[in-house]
């Protein structure tokens, strides 16, 4: 997730956790730790907010590392793959979830939103960008 489509990557199914995002006060130290402990390899994706570090497993799921924002505690966030982001948002609201970060589009990669589920945990929904000239929304 969060990177351009890789034809060698296995297909993922809606409803599965496709990405765990780590917010770190020191992304390079987190990267080095995970590479040494788990033998993971990360790529750097340049984004307007700064570098985003990505790791993709052979199963198709991934890990992303980003710097914490001001006043943010280091944390992790799971992104659930969905086939229809608008429908997922409708269901979250219908079931009394709270949207905490509205839809964000990342050109060529996909779109997501963050939500708080009843009881407090924050999660996210992700939809891959369609392939070809047609784009969602």
Beta strands, then each sheet from edge to edge (+ up, - down):
strand 1: 17-24
strand 2: 43-47
strand 3: 50-56
strand 4: 62-67
strand 5: 75-81
strand 6: 98-106
strand 7: 110-116
strand 8: 122-128
sheet 1: 2+ 3- 4+ 1+ 5- 8- 7+ 6-
end
